[in-house]
Each structure stands twice: as C-alpha cells, then as structure tokens.
Amino acid sequence: MPITIQLREAAARLAQAGLPSPRADAELLAAFVLGVPRSRLLSIDDLTVSQRARYLELIDKRAQRVPLQHLTGEAPFLELNLKVGSGVFIPRPETELLARWGIAALTGCNGPTVVDLCSGSGALALAVAAARPDAQVYAVERSEEALKWLHLNTYGSPVTVIEGDIREVELPLNVDLVLSNPPYVPAGADVAPEVLADPPEAVFAGADGLDLIPALIDRAARLLRPGGRLGFEHDDSHLSLSDLLEAWFESIESHRDLAGRPRFTTAIRKA
Ligand SMILES: C[S@@+](CC[C@H](N)C(=O)[O-])C[C@H]1O[C@@H](n2cnc3c(N)ncnc32)[C@H](O)[C@@H]1O
C-alpha cells in the first residue's frame, strides 16, 4: 500500500482518538520506523511487512495517548535530541523560550556560571552548555529515576550533575544565571492525558502549584551575584509572583508562551 495512504489512515485513526496534531504524529512515527528524516517520507514507496506491523503497533499505542516521545525514546529541544522515557519529564516546546532567553541573557558575560534547578532530562542545562562552551553549567535534580536520564543525556557533556534537593545541595556562589522549570501545576488541574505519563513530582506542586517556587526564588537569590539573572517557568494562574521576588530582585518581567499565556518570569538580582 502506498505510504501516502498509510499515513492518511494512521492520521485518521489518531484524529479519532482526539489527538491535537494527528498528521504530524503519524508522519513522525513513520519516519521513526523507517529511520529517515520526516522530510524524506514521501520519497519512500512502501513499508516492508515488518515495518508496517511495527508502525501499526506504534499508532495503536499513540491512539491510547502514550506520549510520542516515549514511543521514539527522544524529545527534540532546540538543537538537541534528548533521551527520554518513563521516570523523566518530557521537555516541552514552551521551555525552549526560557532556554533562548537564558542564552541571550549571557551575552557579554565571559566564562559564565549557570545553574539549572530541577533539571529533569537536562534540557535547560544542555541547551546552555551547547550555546556557550565557555560556561560552567550545573544541573540539579533529586529524583532517582530522572537522574538516570540526566546522567545519560549529560554523559560526555561539560554539564556537572548535582544530585539532591534544590533547597539543600551545595552549589557555587556568584552565579551569573539561574534557570528553572520546576513542578508548578496545581494539584487536580485538568491536564492532557499525556501529562499523566510524566512523573507526578515533576508536574504537580500542591493545591496552588506553589509548593516549590518560593524556595526556588530564595535559593536563586542566594546563589546569584548582584546583577545575575533568574528565569523560571510557572503556571499561568501565578500572577502575583512579584510579591515573592521584590525583596531580592528588580526588573521583574513576565513572558508569555506560544499560546499567549504568562509562562515564565525573569528578574535581575539586586545589588
Ligand atoms: C517540570 S520537570 C522539569 C524538567 C526539565 N527542567 C525540563 O524543563 O524538561 C521538574 C523536575 O524537578 C524535579 N524536582 C522536583 N522537586 C525537586 C526538588 N525539591 N529538588 C530537585 N529537583 C526537584 C523533578 O524530579 C523533575 O525532574
């Protein structure tokens, strides 16, 4: 059967299951099975019998809302391809905005020291390390399961992994940049089925989603040098973060995500 028809049928199946981007998922899974870039798919005539069986199996799992990244074992993040699977949070496109902001914030800073608090797969730490080979980058994570993925992704990279709780671990002082995508979703919030495949401690943070953010701000304030920058992600219901930041920080700015919702806040450590 021509690949165009197989893609159309797979996309229809995924649309029926309520997926938000069925055609893209059908193409990405076909490209994964064939071991070719998505852009080369239409140059392929057909799948072999075993490729077709594997493809249908993956489409079936995706229709049951297994995250695409768990099926391929990879999550793209800026120029990186991170290894992901059960036990680690899948990096999201909106966090790429925070990574880009952080990299831009280091402009003019030579040999910067950067800390990624709540590092998960290492997305933010590795993106900064890739953009700034002169940086010393530390990635802090406490979940044993997530740490396995963090070590896998940072292996051979210049990122230093620090195992433990962001409120307790020893870290260098006079840091130039702190980035963080902590758990921040209010418990009981209505989330997409795929989010339930992420570890709960990576996503949810108490009734208002603010269980960790005040401690994160406090830790960042103590790590940063005067003039150092903080950027962290939060829920779009967290509108009064300035109250938590003002004692230590100035130039507090709220940034929106791709859907136009307030998604991350940045600030400069006061002198
Ligand atoms: C939302 S995930 C973010 C992962 C990664 N930064 C990203 O953007 O893809 C939050 C991560 O914080 C970790 N975490 C939660 N509480 C923590 C704490 N108190 N200390 C260290 N890590 C923590 C979780 O295990 C999880 O890996």
The ligand as an SDF file (V2000), in Angstrom:
LIG
                    3D

 27 29  0  0  0  0  0  0  0  0999 V2000
    8.8440   20.0880   35.2630 C   0  0  0  0  0  0  0  0  0  0  0  0
   10.1920   18.9840   35.4650 S   0  0  0  0  0  0  0  0  0  0  0  0
   11.3630   19.9100   34.5100 C   0  0  0  0  0  0  0  0  0  0  0  0
   12.4890   19.1720   33.9170 C   0  0  0  0  0  0  0  0  0  0  0  0
   13.3490   19.9950   32.9510 C   0  0  0  0  0  0  0  0  0  0  0  0
   13.8610   21.1930   33.6030 N   0  0  0  0  0  0  0  0  0  0  0  0
   12.5770   20.3760   31.7170 C   0  0  0  0  0  0  0  0  0  0  0  0
   12.2170   21.5390   31.5580 O   0  0  0  0  0  0  0  0  0  0  0  0
   12.2940   19.5000   30.8810 O   0  0  0  0  0  0  0  0  0  0  0  0
   10.6720   19.3210   37.1500 C   0  0  0  0  0  0  0  0  0  0  0  0
   11.8070   18.4700   37.6930 C   0  0  0  0  0  0  0  0  0  0  0  0
   12.1090   18.9230   39.0240 O   0  0  0  0  0  0  0  0  0  0  0  0
   12.4400   17.8080   39.8390 C   0  0  0  0  0  0  0  0  0  0  0  0
   12.2300   18.2340   41.2370 N   0  0  0  0  0  0  0  0  0  0  0  0
   11.0540   18.4330   41.8770 C   0  0  0  0  0  0  0  0  0  0  0  0
   11.2770   18.8950   43.1250 N   0  0  0  0  0  0  0  0  0  0  0  0
   12.6250   18.9960   43.2770 C   0  0  0  0  0  0  0  0  0  0  0  0
   13.4680   19.4190   44.3360 C   0  0  0  0  0  0  0  0  0  0  0  0
   12.9570   19.8590   45.5180 N   0  0  0  0  0  0  0  0  0  0  0  0
   14.8080   19.3860   44.1620 N   0  0  0  0  0  0  0  0  0  0  0  0
   15.3370   18.9420   42.9830 C   0  0  0  0  0  0  0  0  0  0  0  0
   14.5830   18.5360   41.9220 N   0  0  0  0  0  0  0  0  0  0  0  0
   13.2490   18.5680   42.0730 C   0  0  0  0  0  0  0  0  0  0  0  0
   11.5220   16.7110   39.3330 C   0  0  0  0  0  0  0  0  0  0  0  0
   12.0110   15.4340   39.6840 O   0  0  0  0  0  0  0  0  0  0  0  0
   11.5250   16.9920   37.8190 C   0  0  0  0  0  0  0  0  0  0  0  0
   12.5500   16.2550   37.1910 O   0  0  0  0  0  0  0  0  0  0  0  0
  1  2  1  0
  2  3  1  0
  2 10  1  0
  3  4  1  0
  4  5  1  0
  5  6  1  0
  5  7  1  0
  7  8  2  0
  7  9  1  0
 10 11  1  0
 11 12  1  0
 11 26  1  0
 12 13  1  0
 13 14  1  0
 13 24  1  0
 14 15  1  0
 14 23  1  0
 15 16  2  0
 16 17  1  0
 17 18  1  0
 17 23  2  0
 18 19  1  0
 18 20  2  0
 20 21  1  0
 21 22  2  0
 22 23  1  0
 24 25  1  0
 24 26  1  0
 26 27  1  0
M  CHG  2   2   1   9  -1
M  END
$$$$
